Amino acid sequence: MEGNKALLDANAVLRFLLRDNEEQFIYIRKMVRTKSCYVTLEVMAEVCYVLEGLYQVSREDIISCFLGLKMEVA
């Protein structure tokens, strides 16, 4: 994407939500605060699959995380 826009991949969204790599979290947080960031439906599906399958996060918690994304990046 050009200029002040960014397309986030599943890894970026996961690092932001999980905050399991502080350096990557800080980088992504800075990006979402300074750019218009977009995530495709396919990426959100992949994030959901990873959170539920690998990290054993409940669907209710995943929904809460997804709903909180807009508030977090605003």
PyMOL Python script that loads the backbone (N, CA, C, O; Angstrom):
from pymol import cmd

cmd.read_pdbstr("""\
ATOM      1  N   MET A   1       0.844  -1.163   0.000  1.00  0.00           N
ATOM      2  CA  MET A   1       0.000   0.000   0.000  1.00  0.00           C
ATOM      3  C   MET A   1       0.896   1.235   0.000  1.00  0.00           C
ATOM      4  O   MET A   1       2.070   1.166   0.363  1.00  0.00           O
ATOM      5  N   GLU A   2       0.348   2.316  -0.396  1.00  0.00           N
ATOM      6  CA  GLU A   2       1.148   3.516  -0.568  1.00  0.00           C
ATOM      7  C   GLU A   2       0.953   4.510   0.565  1.00  0.00           C
ATOM      8  O   GLU A   2      -0.028   4.449   1.305  1.00  0.00           O
ATOM      9  N   GLY A   3       1.905   5.423   0.685  1.00  0.00           N
ATOM     10  CA  GLY A   3       1.783   6.557   1.598  1.00  0.00           C
ATOM     11  C   GLY A   3       1.501   6.202   3.033  1.00  0.00           C
ATOM     12  O   GLY A   3       2.287   5.518   3.688  1.00  0.00           O
ATOM     13  N   ASN A   4       0.374   6.671   3.516  1.00  0.00           N
ATOM     14  CA  ASN A   4       0.022   6.527   4.921  1.00  0.00           C
ATOM     15  C   ASN A   4      -0.902   5.332   5.164  1.00  0.00           C
ATOM     16  O   ASN A   4      -1.709   5.352   6.092  1.00  0.00           O
ATOM     17  N   LYS A   5      -0.787   4.307   4.345  1.00  0.00           N
ATOM     18  CA  LYS A   5      -1.623   3.121   4.481  1.00  0.00           C
ATOM     19  C   LYS A   5      -0.741   1.889   4.662  1.00  0.00           C
ATOM     20  O   LYS A   5       0.376   1.830   4.148  1.00  0.00           O
ATOM     21  N   ALA A   6      -1.256   0.909   5.398  1.00  0.00           N
ATOM     22  CA  ALA A   6      -0.519  -0.338   5.602  1.00  0.00           C
ATOM     23  C   ALA A   6      -1.503  -1.504   5.650  1.00  0.00           C
ATOM     24  O   ALA A   6      -2.569  -1.410   6.258  1.00  0.00           O
ATOM     25  N   LEU A   7      -1.133  -2.583   5.010  1.00  0.00           N
ATOM     26  CA  LEU A   7      -1.906  -3.816   5.039  1.00  0.00           C
ATOM     27  C   LEU A   7      -1.191  -4.769   5.990  1.00  0.00           C
ATOM     28  O   LEU A   7      -0.058  -5.174   5.731  1.00  0.00           O
ATOM     29  N   LEU A   8      -1.846  -5.124   7.082  1.00  0.00           N
ATOM     30  CA  LEU A   8      -1.229  -5.983   8.090  1.00  0.00           C
ATOM     31  C   LEU A   8      -1.449  -7.453   7.761  1.00  0.00           C
ATOM     32  O   LEU A   8      -2.519  -7.843   7.296  1.00  0.00           O
ATOM     33  N   ASP A   9      -0.430  -8.258   8.006  1.00  0.00           N
ATOM     34  CA  ASP A   9      -0.567  -9.697   7.820  1.00  0.00           C
ATOM     35  C   ASP A   9      -0.905 -10.346   9.165  1.00  0.00           C
ATOM     36  O   ASP A   9      -0.968  -9.669  10.192  1.00  0.00           O
ATOM     37  N   ALA A  10      -1.119 -11.657   9.147  1.00  0.00           N
ATOM     38  CA  ALA A  10      -1.529 -12.373  10.355  1.00  0.00           C
ATOM     39  C   ALA A  10      -0.471 -12.262  11.449  1.00  0.00           C
ATOM     40  O   ALA A  10      -0.812 -12.116  12.623  1.00  0.00           O
ATOM     41  N   ASN A  11       0.800 -12.330  11.081  1.00  0.00           N
ATOM     42  CA  ASN A  11       1.861 -12.236  12.081  1.00  0.00           C
ATOM     43  C   ASN A  11       1.807 -10.892  12.808  1.00  0.00           C
ATOM     44  O   ASN A  11       1.954 -10.841  14.029  1.00  0.00           O
ATOM     45  N   ALA A  12       1.601  -9.826  12.077  1.00  0.00           N
ATOM     46  CA  ALA A  12       1.536  -8.499  12.698  1.00  0.00           C
ATOM     47  C   ALA A  12       0.359  -8.415  13.664  1.00  0.00           C
ATOM     48  O   ALA A  12       0.502  -7.901  14.773  1.00  0.00           O
ATOM     49  N   VAL A  13      -0.792  -8.912  13.252  1.00  0.00           N
ATOM     50  CA  VAL A  13      -1.978  -8.870  14.119  1.00  0.00           C
ATOM     51  C   VAL A  13      -1.756  -9.730  15.362  1.00  0.00           C
ATOM     52  O   VAL A  13      -2.102  -9.321  16.471  1.00  0.00           O
ATOM     53  N   LEU A  14      -1.178 -10.918  15.181  1.00  0.00           N
ATOM     54  CA  LEU A  14      -0.918 -11.794  16.318  1.00  0.00           C
ATOM     55  C   LEU A  14       0.075 -11.172  17.289  1.00  0.00           C
ATOM     56  O   LEU A  14      -0.143 -11.220  18.500  1.00  0.00           O
ATOM     57  N   ARG A  15       1.153 -10.594  16.793  1.00  0.00           N
ATOM     58  CA  ARG A  15       2.140  -9.959  17.670  1.00  0.00           C
ATOM     59  C   ARG A  15       1.504  -8.813  18.449  1.00  0.00           C
ATOM     60  O   ARG A  15       1.816  -8.600  19.620  1.00  0.00           O
ATOM     61  N   PHE A  16       0.609  -8.076  17.789  1.00  0.00           N
ATOM     62  CA  PHE A  16      -0.076  -6.964  18.441  1.00  0.00           C
ATOM     63  C   PHE A  16      -1.022  -7.468  19.527  1.00  0.00           C
ATOM     64  O   PHE A  16      -1.039  -6.928  20.633  1.00  0.00           O
ATOM     65  N   LEU A  17      -1.795  -8.485  19.224  1.00  0.00           N
ATOM     66  CA  LEU A  17      -2.764  -9.008  20.190  1.00  0.00           C
ATOM     67  C   LEU A  17      -2.096  -9.751  21.342  1.00  0.00           C
ATOM     68  O   LEU A  17      -2.482  -9.584  22.499  1.00  0.00           O
ATOM     69  N   LEU A  18      -1.102 -10.563  21.029  1.00  0.00           N
ATOM     70  CA  LEU A  18      -0.478 -11.412  22.043  1.00  0.00           C
ATOM     71  C   LEU A  18       0.606 -10.686  22.849  1.00  0.00           C
ATOM     72  O   LEU A  18       0.893 -11.041  23.993  1.00  0.00           O
ATOM     73  N   ARG A  19       1.188  -9.685  22.238  1.00  0.00           N
ATOM     74  CA  ARG A  19       2.286  -8.925  22.854  1.00  0.00           C
ATOM     75  C   ARG A  19       3.352  -9.867  23.397  1.00  0.00           C
ATOM     76  O   ARG A  19       3.881  -9.658  24.488  1.00  0.00           O
ATOM     77  N   ASP A  20       3.661 -10.908  22.625  1.00  0.00           N
ATOM     78  CA  ASP A  20       4.637 -11.911  23.045  1.00  0.00           C
ATOM     79  C   ASP A  20       6.053 -11.594  22.567  1.00  0.00           C
ATOM     80  O   ASP A  20       7.008 -12.265  22.958  1.00  0.00           O
ATOM     81  N   ASN A  21       6.182 -10.587  21.734  1.00  0.00           N
ATOM     82  CA  ASN A  21       7.488 -10.099  21.299  1.00  0.00           C
ATOM     83  C   ASN A  21       7.427  -8.584  21.426  1.00  0.00           C
ATOM     84  O   ASN A  21       6.882  -7.899  20.561  1.00  0.00           O
ATOM     85  N   GLU A  22       7.990  -8.072  22.507  1.00  0.00           N
ATOM     86  CA  GLU A  22       7.826  -6.655  22.851  1.00  0.00           C
ATOM     87  C   GLU A  22       8.331  -5.721  21.751  1.00  0.00           C
ATOM     88  O   GLU A  22       7.705  -4.699  21.469  1.00  0.00           O
ATOM     89  N   GLU A  23       9.445  -6.065  21.138  1.00  0.00           N
ATOM     90  CA  GLU A  23       9.996  -5.228  20.070  1.00  0.00           C
ATOM     91  C   GLU A  23       9.038  -5.131  18.888  1.00  0.00           C
ATOM     92  O   GLU A  23       8.796  -4.042  18.366  1.00  0.00           O
ATOM     93  N   GLN A  24       8.489  -6.281  18.463  1.00  0.00           N
ATOM     94  CA  GLN A  24       7.538  -6.286  17.354  1.00  0.00           C
ATOM     95  C   GLN A  24       6.239  -5.586  17.754  1.00  0.00           C
ATOM     96  O   GLN A  24       5.648  -4.869  16.946  1.00  0.00           O
ATOM     97  N   PHE A  25       5.795  -5.790  18.990  1.00  0.00           N
ATOM     98  CA  PHE A  25       4.578  -5.133  19.456  1.00  0.00           C
ATOM     99  C   PHE A  25       4.715  -3.613  19.373  1.00  0.00           C
ATOM    100  O   PHE A  25       3.816  -2.929  18.883  1.00  0.00           O
ATOM    101  N   ILE A  26       5.834  -3.094  19.851  1.00  0.00           N
ATOM    102  CA  ILE A  26       6.058  -1.646  19.831  1.00  0.00           C
ATOM    103  C   ILE A  26       6.077  -1.124  18.401  1.00  0.00           C
ATOM    104  O   ILE A  26       5.496  -0.078  18.111  1.00  0.00           O
ATOM    105  N   TYR A  27       6.741  -1.847  17.511  1.00  0.00           N
ATOM    106  CA  TYR A  27       6.808  -1.436  16.105  1.00  0.00           C
ATOM    107  C   TYR A  27       5.413  -1.396  15.477  1.00  0.00           C
ATOM    108  O   TYR A  27       5.061  -0.432  14.797  1.00  0.00           O
ATOM    109  N   ILE A  28       4.625  -2.442  15.708  1.00  0.00           N
ATOM    110  CA  ILE A  28       3.284  -2.524  15.116  1.00  0.00           C
ATOM    111  C   ILE A  28       2.354  -1.491  15.751  1.00  0.00           C
ATOM    112  O   ILE A  28       1.542  -0.883  15.055  1.00  0.00           O
ATOM    113  N   ARG A  29       2.464  -1.288  17.064  1.00  0.00           N
ATOM    114  CA  ARG A  29       1.642  -0.279  17.732  1.00  0.00           C
ATOM    115  C   ARG A  29       1.921   1.105  17.151  1.00  0.00           C
ATOM    116  O   ARG A  29       0.994   1.880  16.914  1.00  0.00           O
ATOM    117  N   LYS A  30       3.192   1.414  16.923  1.00  0.00           N
ATOM    118  CA  LYS A  30       3.553   2.695  16.322  1.00  0.00           C
ATOM    119  C   LYS A  30       2.952   2.820  14.923  1.00  0.00           C
ATOM    120  O   LYS A  30       2.460   3.880  14.535  1.00  0.00           O
ATOM    121  N   MET A  31       3.002   1.715  14.174  1.00  0.00           N
ATOM    122  CA  MET A  31       2.459   1.726  12.818  1.00  0.00           C
ATOM    123  C   MET A  31       0.955   1.988  12.821  1.00  0.00           C
ATOM    124  O   MET A  31       0.469   2.818  12.052  1.00  0.00           O
ATOM    125  N   VAL A  32       0.216   1.285  13.680  1.00  0.00           N
ATOM    126  CA  VAL A  32      -1.237   1.450  13.667  1.00  0.00           C
ATOM    127  C   VAL A  32      -1.665   2.809  14.212  1.00  0.00           C
ATOM    128  O   VAL A  32      -2.778   3.262  13.945  1.00  0.00           O
ATOM    129  N   ARG A  33      -0.798   3.453  14.965  1.00  0.00           N
ATOM    130  CA  ARG A  33      -1.114   4.789  15.474  1.00  0.00           C
ATOM    131  C   ARG A  33      -0.791   5.889  14.465  1.00  0.00           C
ATOM    132  O   ARG A  33      -1.316   6.998  14.563  1.00  0.00           O
ATOM    133  N   THR A  34       0.071   5.583  13.498  1.00  0.00           N
ATOM    134  CA  THR A  34       0.503   6.629  12.558  1.00  0.00           C
ATOM    135  C   THR A  34       0.017   6.397  11.132  1.00  0.00           C
ATOM    136  O   THR A  34       0.146   7.285  10.289  1.00  0.00           O
ATOM    137  N   LYS A  35      -0.539   5.221  10.848  1.00  0.00           N
ATOM    138  CA  LYS A  35      -0.998   4.909   9.491  1.00  0.00           C
ATOM    139  C   LYS A  35      -2.429   4.384   9.526  1.00  0.00           C
ATOM    140  O   LYS A  35      -2.931   3.965  10.569  1.00  0.00           O
ATOM    141  N   SER A  36      -3.061   4.417   8.381  1.00  0.00           N
ATOM    142  CA  SER A  36      -4.353   3.763   8.216  1.00  0.00           C
ATOM    143  C   SER A  36      -4.066   2.304   7.906  1.00  0.00           C
ATOM    144  O   SER A  36      -3.603   1.976   6.814  1.00  0.00           O
ATOM    145  N   CYS A  37      -4.337   1.434   8.860  1.00  0.00           N
ATOM    146  CA  CYS A  37      -4.009   0.020   8.702  1.00  0.00           C
ATOM    147  C   CYS A  37      -5.256  -0.783   8.331  1.00  0.00           C
ATOM    148  O   CYS A  37      -6.357  -0.528   8.819  1.00  0.00           O
ATOM    149  N   TYR A  38      -5.047  -1.741   7.468  1.00  0.00           N
ATOM    150  CA  TYR A  38      -6.121  -2.601   6.982  1.00  0.00           C
ATOM    151  C   TYR A  38      -5.738  -4.054   7.181  1.00  0.00           C
ATOM    152  O   TYR A  38      -4.564  -4.420   7.134  1.00  0.00           O
ATOM    153  N   VAL A  39      -6.764  -4.883   7.406  1.00  0.00           N
ATOM    154  CA  VAL A  39      -6.580  -6.317   7.559  1.00  0.00           C
ATOM    155  C   VAL A  39      -7.656  -6.999   6.724  1.00  0.00           C
ATOM    156  O   VAL A  39      -8.829  -6.635   6.805  1.00  0.00           O
ATOM    157  N   THR A  40      -7.267  -7.973   5.931  1.00  0.00           N
ATOM    158  CA  THR A  40      -8.239  -8.683   5.108  1.00  0.00           C
ATOM    159  C   THR A  40      -9.017  -9.699   5.946  1.00  0.00           C
ATOM    160  O   THR A  40      -8.591 -10.088   7.033  1.00  0.00           O
ATOM    161  N   LEU A  41     -10.141 -10.107   5.427  1.00  0.00           N
ATOM    162  CA  LEU A  41     -10.947 -11.125   6.089  1.00  0.00           C
ATOM    163  C   LEU A  41     -10.168 -12.434   6.218  1.00  0.00           C
ATOM    164  O   LEU A  41     -10.290 -13.141   7.218  1.00  0.00           O
ATOM    165  N   GLU A  42      -9.371 -12.750   5.201  1.00  0.00           N
ATOM    166  CA  GLU A  42      -8.564 -13.979   5.229  1.00  0.00           C
ATOM    167  C   GLU A  42      -7.538 -13.934   6.367  1.00  0.00           C
ATOM    168  O   GLU A  42      -7.284 -14.943   7.024  1.00  0.00           O
ATOM    169  N   VAL A  43      -6.959 -12.768   6.587  1.00  0.00           N
ATOM    170  CA  VAL A  43      -6.001 -12.620   7.680  1.00  0.00           C
ATOM    171  C   VAL A  43      -6.710 -12.790   9.020  1.00  0.00           C
ATOM    172  O   VAL A  43      -6.190 -13.461   9.911  1.00  0.00           O
ATOM    173  N   MET A  44      -7.878 -12.197   9.172  1.00  0.00           N
ATOM    174  CA  MET A  44      -8.612 -12.344  10.427  1.00  0.00           C
ATOM    175  C   MET A  44      -8.981 -13.809  10.678  1.00  0.00           C
ATOM    176  O   MET A  44      -8.947 -14.275  11.817  1.00  0.00           O
ATOM    177  N   ALA A  45      -9.332 -14.529   9.616  1.00  0.00           N
ATOM    178  CA  ALA A  45      -9.647 -15.955   9.756  1.00  0.00           C
ATOM    179  C   ALA A  45      -8.410 -16.729  10.199  1.00  0.00           C
ATOM    180  O   ALA A  45      -8.504 -17.621  11.042  1.00  0.00           O
ATOM    181  N   GLU A  46      -7.258 -16.394   9.640  1.00  0.00           N
ATOM    182  CA  GLU A  46      -6.014 -17.065  10.023  1.00  0.00           C
ATOM    183  C   GLU A  46      -5.657 -16.759  11.475  1.00  0.00           C
ATOM    184  O   GLU A  46      -5.236 -17.649  12.214  1.00  0.00           O
ATOM    185  N   VAL A  47      -5.823 -15.515  11.879  1.00  0.00           N
ATOM    186  CA  VAL A  47      -5.555 -15.126  13.262  1.00  0.00           C
ATOM    187  C   VAL A  47      -6.472 -15.903  14.208  1.00  0.00           C
ATOM    188  O   VAL A  47      -6.025 -16.401  15.241  1.00  0.00           O
ATOM    189  N   CYS A  48      -7.734 -16.001  13.857  1.00  0.00           N
ATOM    190  CA  CYS A  48      -8.697 -16.749  14.664  1.00  0.00           C
ATOM    191  C   CYS A  48      -8.274 -18.220  14.773  1.00  0.00           C
ATOM    192  O   CYS A  48      -8.306 -18.803  15.856  1.00  0.00           O
ATOM    193  N   TYR A  49      -7.881 -18.806  13.651  1.00  0.00           N
ATOM    194  CA  TYR A  49      -7.444 -20.212  13.622  1.00  0.00           C
ATOM    195  C   TYR A  49      -6.238 -20.423  14.531  1.00  0.00           C
ATOM    196  O   TYR A  49      -6.197 -21.394  15.288  1.00  0.00           O
ATOM    197  N   VAL A  50      -5.267 -19.533  14.466  1.00  0.00           N
ATOM    198  CA  VAL A  50      -4.054 -19.660  15.275  1.00  0.00           C
ATOM    199  C   VAL A  50      -4.363 -19.451  16.754  1.00  0.00           C
ATOM    200  O   VAL A  50      -3.900 -20.218  17.598  1.00  0.00           O
ATOM    201  N   LEU A  51      -5.135 -18.429  17.071  1.00  0.00           N
ATOM    202  CA  LEU A  51      -5.466 -18.169  18.472  1.00  0.00           C
ATOM    203  C   LEU A  51      -6.220 -19.339  19.093  1.00  0.00           C
ATOM    204  O   LEU A  51      -5.936 -19.750  20.218  1.00  0.00           O
ATOM    205  N   GLU A  52      -7.173 -19.863  18.352  1.00  0.00           N
ATOM    206  CA  GLU A  52      -7.986 -20.962  18.886  1.00  0.00           C
ATOM    207  C   GLU A  52      -7.209 -22.272  18.916  1.00  0.00           C
ATOM    208  O   GLU A  52      -7.258 -23.001  19.907  1.00  0.00           O
ATOM    209  N   GLY A  53      -6.501 -22.572  17.850  1.00  0.00           N
ATOM    210  CA  GLY A  53      -5.827 -23.863  17.747  1.00  0.00           C
ATOM    211  C   GLY A  53      -4.517 -23.950  18.512  1.00  0.00           C
ATOM    212  O   GLY A  53      -4.295 -24.903  19.259  1.00  0.00           O
ATOM    213  N   LEU A  54      -3.655 -22.970  18.331  1.00  0.00           N
ATOM    214  CA  LEU A  54      -2.319 -23.022  18.930  1.00  0.00           C
ATOM    215  C   LEU A  54      -2.291 -22.468  20.350  1.00  0.00           C
ATOM    216  O   LEU A  54      -1.647 -23.036  21.232  1.00  0.00           O
ATOM    217  N   TYR A  55      -2.992 -21.358  20.568  1.00  0.00           N
ATOM    218  CA  TYR A  55      -2.943 -20.686  21.867  1.00  0.00           C
ATOM    219  C   TYR A  55      -4.117 -21.037  22.776  1.00  0.00           C
ATOM    220  O   TYR A  55      -4.178 -20.569  23.913  1.00  0.00           O
ATOM    221  N   GLN A  56      -5.053 -21.859  22.286  1.00  0.00           N
ATOM    222  CA  GLN A  56      -6.200 -22.314  23.068  1.00  0.00           C
ATOM    223  C   GLN A  56      -7.035 -21.154  23.632  1.00  0.00           C
ATOM    224  O   GLN A  56      -7.536 -21.232  24.754  1.00  0.00           O
ATOM    225  N   VAL A  57      -7.175 -20.093  22.852  1.00  0.00           N
ATOM    226  CA  VAL A  57      -7.989 -18.941  23.250  1.00  0.00           C
ATOM    227  C   VAL A  57      -9.443 -19.259  22.899  1.00  0.00           C
ATOM    228  O   VAL A  57      -9.727 -19.766  21.814  1.00  0.00           O
ATOM    229  N   SER A  58     -10.353 -18.961  23.813  1.00  0.00           N
ATOM    230  CA  SER A  58     -11.771 -19.252  23.564  1.00  0.00           C
ATOM    231  C   SER A  58     -12.311 -18.339  22.465  1.00  0.00           C
ATOM    232  O   SER A  58     -11.780 -17.254  22.226  1.00  0.00           O
ATOM    233  N   ARG A  59     -13.358 -18.788  21.814  1.00  0.00           N
ATOM    234  CA  ARG A  59     -13.982 -17.976  20.765  1.00  0.00           C
ATOM    235  C   ARG A  59     -14.504 -16.656  21.320  1.00  0.00           C
ATOM    236  O   ARG A  59     -14.436 -15.624  20.651  1.00  0.00           O
ATOM    237  N   GLU A  60     -15.023 -16.691  22.537  1.00  0.00           N
ATOM    238  CA  GLU A  60     -15.522 -15.464  23.154  1.00  0.00           C
ATOM    239  C   GLU A  60     -14.387 -14.450  23.339  1.00  0.00           C
ATOM    240  O   GLU A  60     -14.566 -13.257  23.093  1.00  0.00           O
ATOM    241  N   ASP A  61     -13.226 -14.933  23.772  1.00  0.00           N
ATOM    242  CA  ASP A  61     -12.084 -14.040  23.954  1.00  0.00           C
ATOM    243  C   ASP A  61     -11.553 -13.529  22.612  1.00  0.00           C
ATOM    244  O   ASP A  61     -11.098 -12.390  22.514  1.00  0.00           O
ATOM    245  N   ILE A  62     -11.612 -14.368  21.592  1.00  0.00           N
ATOM    246  CA  ILE A  62     -11.177 -13.939  20.261  1.00  0.00           C
ATOM    247  C   ILE A  62     -12.095 -12.833  19.754  1.00  0.00           C
ATOM    248  O   ILE A  62     -11.630 -11.836  19.202  1.00  0.00           O
ATOM    249  N   ILE A  63     -13.389 -13.011  19.941  1.00  0.00           N
ATOM    250  CA  ILE A  63     -14.344 -11.978  19.529  1.00  0.00           C
ATOM    251  C   ILE A  63     -14.061 -10.676  20.263  1.00  0.00           C
ATOM    252  O   ILE A  63     -14.078  -9.605  19.657  1.00  0.00           O
ATOM    253  N   SER A  64     -13.803 -10.760  21.554  1.00  0.00           N
ATOM    254  CA  SER A  64     -13.483  -9.564  22.335  1.00  0.00           C
ATOM    255  C   SER A  64     -12.227  -8.883  21.806  1.00  0.00           C
ATOM    256  O   SER A  64     -12.176  -7.657  21.703  1.00  0.00           O
ATOM    257  N   CYS A  65     -11.213  -9.682  21.471  1.00  0.00           N
ATOM    258  CA  CYS A  65      -9.970  -9.127  20.903  1.00  0.00           C
ATOM    259  C   CYS A  65     -10.257  -8.418  19.587  1.00  0.00           C
ATOM    260  O   CYS A  65      -9.774  -7.309  19.359  1.00  0.00           O
ATOM    261  N   PHE A  66     -11.034  -9.048  18.728  1.00  0.00           N
ATOM    262  CA  PHE A  66     -11.334  -8.459  17.421  1.00  0.00           C
ATOM    263  C   PHE A  66     -12.135  -7.166  17.571  1.00  0.00           C
ATOM    264  O   PHE A  66     -11.876  -6.185  16.874  1.00  0.00           O
ATOM    265  N   LEU A  67     -13.105  -7.169  18.479  1.00  0.00           N
ATOM    266  CA  LEU A  67     -13.902  -5.968  18.693  1.00  0.00           C
ATOM    267  C   LEU A  67     -13.052  -4.848  19.292  1.00  0.00           C
ATOM    268  O   LEU A  67     -13.289  -3.671  19.020  1.00  0.00           O
ATOM    269  N   GLY A  68     -12.072  -5.211  20.099  1.00  0.00           N
ATOM    270  CA  GLY A  68     -11.203  -4.233  20.719  1.00  0.00           C
ATOM    271  C   GLY A  68     -10.168  -3.650  19.770  1.00  0.00           C
ATOM    272  O   GLY A  68      -9.579  -2.612  20.070  1.00  0.00           O
ATOM    273  N   LEU A  69      -9.934  -4.291  18.639  1.00  0.00           N
ATOM    274  CA  LEU A  69      -8.925  -3.801  17.704  1.00  0.00           C
ATOM    275  C   LEU A  69      -9.224  -2.397  17.230  1.00  0.00           C
ATOM    276  O   LEU A  69      -8.327  -1.555  17.191  1.00  0.00           O
ATOM    277  N   LYS A  70     -10.445  -2.133  16.876  1.00  0.00           N
ATOM    278  CA  LYS A  70     -10.786  -0.812  16.364  1.00  0.00           C
ATOM    279  C   LYS A  70     -10.526   0.244  17.429  1.00  0.00           C
ATOM    280  O   LYS A  70      -9.997   1.313  17.124  1.00  0.00           O
ATOM    281  N   MET A  71     -10.883  -0.037  18.649  1.00  0.00           N
ATOM    282  CA  MET A  71     -10.657   0.902  19.738  1.00  0.00           C
ATOM    283  C   MET A  71      -9.173   1.073  20.010  1.00  0.00           C
ATOM    284  O   MET A  71      -8.723   2.179  20.310  1.00  0.00           O
ATOM    285  N   GLU A  72      -8.407  -0.003  19.910  1.00  0.00           N
ATOM    286  CA  GLU A  72      -6.991   0.044  20.202  1.00  0.00           C
ATOM    287  C   GLU A  72      -6.212   0.860  19.192  1.00  0.00           C
ATOM    288  O   GLU A  72      -5.258   1.548  19.555  1.00  0.00           O
ATOM    289  N   VAL A  73      -6.605   0.794  17.926  1.00  0.00           N
ATOM    290  CA  VAL A  73      -5.852   1.494  16.886  1.00  0.00           C
ATOM    291  C   VAL A  73      -6.372   2.895  16.649  1.00  0.00           C
ATOM    292  O   VAL A  73      -5.754   3.656  15.905  1.00  0.00           O
ATOM    293  N   ALA A  74      -7.482   3.260  17.254  1.00  0.00           N
ATOM    294  CA  ALA A  74      -8.052   4.596  17.022  1.00  0.00           C
ATOM    295  C   ALA A  74      -7.282   5.679  17.733  1.00  0.00           C
ATOM    296  O   ALA A  74      -7.636   6.854  17.636  1.00  0.00           O
TER     297      ALA A  74
END
""", "prot")
cmd.dss("prot")
cmd.show_as("cartoon", "prot")
cmd.util.cbc("prot")
cmd.orient("prot")
